[in-house]
Amino acid sequence: MMDHSLTIGAMMERAENFFPKKEVISQTHDKIHRLTYKEIGKRTRSLMSALDKLGIQRGDRVGTLAWNTHRHLEIYFAAPGMGAVLHTINIRLSPEHIIYIINHAEDKIIFVDEDIFPLINQLHEHFTTVKTFVVMTDKDTLPETTLTNVYSYEDLIRDGDETYEFLEDIDERDPAGMCYTSATTGKPKGVMYTHRSIALHSYALGLADSAAVSESDVAMPVVPQFHVNAWGIPFACTWFGSTQVMPGPRFTPERLARFIEEYKVTITAGVPTIWLGLLKEIETNNYDLASLRGVLCGGSAAPIGMIRAFEQKHHIPFFHAYGATETTPLATFSRLKSYQADLSMDEKIQERTRQGILAPGLEMKVVDENGDIPWDNETMGELLLRGPWIANEYYNDDRTEKSFVNGWFHTGDVVTVDEEGTIKIIDRTSDLIKSGGEWISSVELENVLMAHEAVFEACVVAIPDEKWQERPIACVVLHDGYDGKVTKEELLDFLKPQFANFWIPDDVIFVEEIPKSSVGKFLKRELRKIVLTFMEQ
């Protein structure tokens, strides 16, 4: 067989050659752009030539602080296409963490959307390696700044060489991209992706039993392009020739629903908080979402009530997936098996709550303190993963030794596994509640609480207890119109038939908002502080 490298540039070349008329539909701050892959390819090549003129070399980090747009997509292919490394920076991180990861990654150039540029103005003096800034805007003028070496993205494209060639001598094991974890504790940790890992991960997204991304799809990644490369969807969609819809900056549930209807979106992906917002929008206003063949959900477990609403009320297929920054991110995908077609609707919904089976090409172990756990759907253990798109280390970080042991990535996620290998996320190891020597899953309690018609969001945290070590407390955000109409006793009674007595929270606290991380996950660390303050009053 030929020893031929899998490279990012070849993905864009395929889109140019075989899907020149297919479109990328992109919402920016000022307007909607519709560009064909032929046009996107030319702009990407022009950008590569501009980066070359600016002195960007192989291995240099190309940072982005940007929303989901066509310009961000072009950088996805231009940076690795010339041998540099795409570094997507989470714009929702704290300024301290943004400074840390830009310096830790040693970015040489930063591409920034116009509304984020004030943040760069504020932080730039702390950057140690950045030499150049490129502002992405539809306007003809750049924002006012005292910075030097600031360029307009569109000027660079206009002056670039649209025939510039993708490098052909890139080794598939060369670095192509990097992302940092969202750091719920400590400093963010960097993960370096190779051309090979991204290509193989893209293949996995196209498999019929995973996301099944194909040319016929109109894909709208709602998960940000700065979060694990929008779960790799832009790479796969470009390679396979799918139409892409980029929802742009500061989107709303209304915009998402309108785009699905207008552009006939077939597949979309995001975290549960996104889908809770969309569900509220489509139940308030009328939209035609019949084009959707699948809503992909990851990042955290989706509540069963939300899954039931999508599947039964709106007839929109809902798919759980599981992964992490360290897994590129797809690790498992949940689809009903062929012989499960005869299950009742309730049984099917229950299956939908699970995170599915391992993607082909990966391996897993689930262990507790005694070793491998039985696949009995009850015993809990930590999920360990390995495979060609699973990281083997953190970038220049001594925390590698704790998470990567004997060739396995220790995810920190506690799961159960049924007899057919289907996993169910129970909790993070750090969020399990130890009460009287027994484990309680905060996630299980949250999902059942959110099945109550009055509950919009629910988050369960542990508080110290002298007798039991820890006890669960539930924090609840109610749907509009339910304030004063539901009591904590009613919610606790709702839980009691479904859990052992010691699982039932000691209290329910009604809150206006639950703090969330930069990627939409509940910030339980912050919520614990709020709960403890509340209980001291």
N, C-alpha and C positions, 0 to 999 in steps of 0.2 A: 504494500500500500504506500501511496505517496505520503511523505512527512510534510503535511501542509498545515500551516498555522491558522487557527480560528482568530480572526481579528475584527475589531469594531468597524474599521473603515470598510471592510467587505460588506457589512450590513447595509451601509448607506449606498454603496455602489449597486447592490442588488435592487434597492428601492428605486434608484435613478434609472436603471436599465429596464426593469420589468414592470414597474408601477409608476411611470412618469406622470400619469394623469390623476393618480390618487391624491387626496388632499390632506393637509394639516390645517385645521380650523382653530384659530388662536385669538383669544380675547386678551388684549393688552389694556392699559389704563384708558386709552382714548378711543379705541375702535376694535373691530373684528377683522383679522387678516385671514385670507384664504390663499394658501400657497400649495402648489403641487410638489410632489417629491422631486420632480426635475428642478424646480426652483429652489427648494430646500437644499438639494445637492449642490447647486451652484453657489448658494450663499455659504454653505458649509466650507466649500473649497476656498472661497474668497476669505473666509475667516481664518482658515489655516495659513494662507499666505500672509495675512495681516499679523498673525501671531509670530510667524517666522521673522517678519520684518522688525517686530518689537523685541526680538531676541529670545523668544521662548524656545527652549531646547528639549531634547528627549529627557524624560524623567522629571521635568519641571512641573510643579503643581499649579493648576489653573483653577482658582477659586471662583465660586458663583454664590451670590446672595440674590436669589431670584425666584419668581413665581412660576407656575406652569404655563409657559408660552412657547411659541415657535423659536424664539431666540435662544431660550434655554435648551431646547431640543438640538439646535444647531451646534451649541457648545458641547453637548453630549458626544457628538461625533467628531467635531473639529479637534478637540484636545487630544483624545486618544488616537485619532486618525493620523496625527503627526508625531506620535510617540510621547506626548506629554500625558499628564494625569489629571483627569477631571476630579475636582474636589467640591462637592455640593455642600454648602454650609447652611445649617438650620437657622433661618432668620428669627425663629421664635426663642432661641436660647438667650440666656442672660448676656449682657455686654461682656461680662467677665469671661464667660465660656466662649463667646465668639472670638475674643482676642486670643484666648488660649489655643483654640484649634487652628486659627490662621497661622499663628506663630509655630505651633507644634508641627503642623503639616509643611511649614516653610513655603507658603504660597508665594509665587512670584508676581502674579497678576490677579486682580479681582474684577469680575464682571458683576455689575450691580443694577438692579431695577431702579428706576428714577425715584420711586417713593421710599426706597430703602437707603438711598444715597445720603440723606442727613445723618443716618447712623454711622456711615463710613466717615463722614466729616467729623463726627464726634470722637471716633475711636482711632483714626488713622495714625496718630502719633505714637500709639502703643504697638504698631505692627513693626516687626523686625526685619522682614524679608520682602515685603510687597514693594514693587517698584512702579507699577502701572495700574491705573484704574480705568475701566470702560463702563460708561453709563448706557443702559438700554432704555431708550425712550422713543416715542413717536414724534417728539417735538424736534424742530430744526436747531434749537439752541440747547446748550448744556446748562444745568443748574449752577447757580453762583457758588464758587468755592475758592479757597486759598490753596487747594492741592495743586501740585504740579503733575505732569504726565497723565492728564485726564483726557480721554478720547470718547467720541461718540461711536456707539456700536454701528449705526447705519453708515457713518462716514468710512469706517474701516471696511465694511462690506463693499461699499461703493468703489473704494480704491483698490480692493483686493483682486487677485487673479482667480477667476472662476474656473480655470482649467488646472489649478494646482492639484497635484496627485497625492492620493493617500499613500503613505509609506507601505512598501511591500515587504521590507525586511524586518518587520516587527516579529519578535518571538511571542507566541501565544501566552507564555508565562510572564511576559513583561507586565508591569503595573499599568492599568488603564483608568482606574477610578478609586476614590476613597470617600468614605463617609464616617462620621463619628456618631457614637451612641448619644442618646438624649440625656444621659447622665442624671438619673433620679437620685443617685448618691455619688459624691466625688466628682472628679474631672471627667469630661467625655473621653471615651476610648475610641481610637481610630482603627478602622478596618480597611485594608488595601485589597481591591479587587483586580484580577488579571483579565486580559482579553479572553482567555480560555474560560474562566469562571463565568463571565458575563454571557458569553456565547452559549455555553452549556445550559445556563440558567434560562436563557431565552428559549432554547429548544424545549425545556421543561414546561414553560408557560404555553407552548403551542400544542402540547399533548392533549388528546381528546379527553382523557380522564383528569386533566387539571383545568386550567383556564380555557384551553382550546382556542387560543388566539389565532386568527386566520385572516387572510386577505378580505374576506367578506364582512369582517367586523368593522363597526364604528366604535372605537374605544375612547372612553373619557376617564383618564386617571385623575381622580380627585385627591388621592394621597399625594402630598407635595413632591415635586421633583427633587427637593432638598432632603427628602426622607427615604433613605435606601433606594435612591434613583427611581422614585415613584414605583417601588416594588419591581423594577426592571421592565415595566410595561412599555415605556417609550422605545427601548432597545428592540424588544420583541416585535412591537407593532411596525416599526420602521423596516425591520428585516423581512417581515412577512407581508408587508404592503397594506396593512390595515389603515383605514381612515382614522385620524386622531383628532380629538376635540380637546383643546386645552382651555380649562375654565378661567385661567388668568388670576389676577390679584384680588384678594379680599372678596372672594365669591360668596354668594348667599344661597340658601336652599332654593330660593325662587329662581336664581340663575341656573342652578343645576337642573331643576325640573324643566325649565324652559328650553335649555340646551338639549336635554334628552328628547323632548317632544319635537323641537325644530330640526335637529340634525339626525334624528332616528338612531340614537345611540343604542348599541346592542349590548355592550358590556362596560361596566364601570367599577371602580375599586376605591375603597376608603375604610376608615375606622368606624366603630359603632356610633360615636357621637355625630359623625357626618350623616349616617343613615337615620338616626333619631330625628335630626333636623329636617331631612328630606321627607321622612314619613309624616311629620307634622305639617309640612307644606302641602303635600299631595292630599292630605285628609281635610285640609282647609279650603283648597282651591282645586279646580278641575284641570287635569292634564291628561294627554294621551301618551301613556308610557308603554304602549303595546310592543314597541320595538325591542325592549329590553329582554335579552335572553339570560341575563345574569347580573346580580349585584354581588361583588366580591367583598368580603369583610375580613379584616385582620387587625392586628395590633392589640386586641384584647377580646375576650369572649363576648359574643353578642347575646343580649337577653332574649329568652324564648318568646316573650310577648311581641317583640319587634319582628323576629323571624316569622312568627305566625301571621302578623299583619301583612308583611310583604307577600308571603306565600298564599295564604288563604283569602285575604280580603282583596289584595291587589293583583294576585296571580303573577307575581314577579319572582322568578327563581332566585334563591338566596344561597350563597356558597361561603362556607367558612374556609379560611386558609390560615396557616400558622407559619411564622418565621421570625427572624430577627436581623438586625444589622449584620451580625456575624454569619448569616446564612443566605445573604444576597437578595431577597430574603426567603424565597419559597422553600419550605421544608415539607409541609403536609398540605393536602387538599381534600376537602370533604365532598364526595359525591355518593349518591345512593348507588349501590351495586345492582346489577340487572335483576337479580332475584328478589330485591327489596321493593319491586314495583307493586307487589301485592300487599304491602304493609298498609295499615290504616293511616289516615291523614295525621292523627296524633303521633303515631309511631314514626312517621316520616319527619315530622317536625322535631321530635326528640333526636333523631339521627342528625338533623341539620345543626343541632347545637354542638355537635362534636367537631373536632378540628381535622378529622379525616385520617387518611393513611399516608405513609411516607412516599414522597416523589421518587420515581424510578431513578436509580443512580446514587441514592443516599442510603446510609445505614443508621440504625438507631439502637440504643440500649436504654432501658429504664431501670434505675437502681435505687435502692434505699441503703441503710447502713449495713444490711445483711447481704447485699449483692443484688443480682437481677431479680426483679419482682415477677410474680405470676401474672399472666394476662387474664385476669378474672374480673375486670371492670370494677374492682373495688380497691385493691391494694394501690397505694400511692407511692410514686417514686419520682426522682429527678430525671428529666429527659436529656440524653446525651446523643450527639449527632456527629457524623463524619461523612465526607464525600467531596466531589470535585468542585463544588461551589460553597463549601463550608470553610470559614477562615481557620487558619492554623496558629494565629497569634494576633495580638494587638500591635499596632504600629508604634515601635519605640516606647513600650510601656511595660513596666515590671509587673503589672497585674496579669500578664499573659500566663504566668505559672499557675495561678489559681483557677483560671477558666479553661485552659487547654492542657489536658492531662493524658499522657500515653496515647496521643493521636485522636482523642475525643474532645469535642467542645461541650462543656458543661453549661447547659442553657440557663440554669437557675429556675426553670419552670417545672412545677410539680404536676404530674399527669396520672391518669389511670389509662389502662389499655384493655380493650375487650378481646375476646378470643380470636378475632379476625384482624387484630393489629390496629384498630381504629383508636386514636388517642382522644382524650378529653382533658383540656387544661383545667386543673383544679385551682391552682394559685401560683404566685411566685413563692419561692422558698422563704423570702423575707416577709410575705404577707399572710402566710398561714397562721392561724390562731391556735395556740396550745392552751387548752383549758382542761385542768384536772388530769393531765397526762394524755388527753385525746386531741386529735387534730380537727379543726373546723375550717372549712373552705369559705373564705370571704366571697369568692366569685360565685359559688353556688347560691349563697344567700342573696347576693345582689341580683342575680338573674331571675330568681323567683319573685323578689320584691318588684322588679320592673315588669313582671307579668300582671301586676295589679293595675286596674284601669286608671287609678288616680296617680300612679307613680310615673314620672318622666325619667328621673335618674335616681340610682341608689348606690351608695358606697358603704361598705362595712369595714371597720377598722378595729384593731385590738386596743384595749386599755389595760394597764396593770391591775391585778386583783390579788389581794393578800392571801385569799383562800385557794383560788383556782389558777393562779399565775397570770392568766389573761382571760378577758371576756370580750365578746363582740358587742359593738355599738353600731347601729345603722344610721346613716345620714341620708335623708330623702329630699329630693326636689319634686314638687307636685306639678302635674299638668295645670295649665291655665284653667281657672274656674273651680278648682278643687280645694282652694284654701279654706280652712274651717269646716270642710265637709267630710273629712276623713280624720280619724284619730289614730294615735300610735297603737292603741289597743286593737283596733281593727286590723292594722297591718301585721301585728304580731300574731293575731288569730289566723290570719291568712297564711302565715308560715308554718304554724304548728302541725297541721296534718301532713306536712311534707318533710319534716326533719325530726331528729331525736330532740328530746327536751333540752339537752345541754347545748345544742346548736342555736337555740332561739336567742337573739340579742337581748341584752339587759335593758336596752332603751332604744327608742327611735327619736332622732333629732331632725326636725324639719328645717331645712336651710334653703336659701335663695339660689345658691350656686355651689357646685363642687369644684374645687381647684383642679386644674388639669395641666398635664405636661405640654411641652411644645409639640407633641404629636397626638394630642387628644386623649391621652390616658389619664385616669384618675391619679392625682398626686396624693397618695395615702399618707406620705410623710407629713405634708402640710395639713391634711385633714385631721390627723391625730392631734396636732397642736391645737387646732380649733376646738376639737371635742374635749380635750383636757381642760382648756380654758373655760369652756361652757360649763363643765361639770364642777369646776371650782367656784363658780359664781353662786 
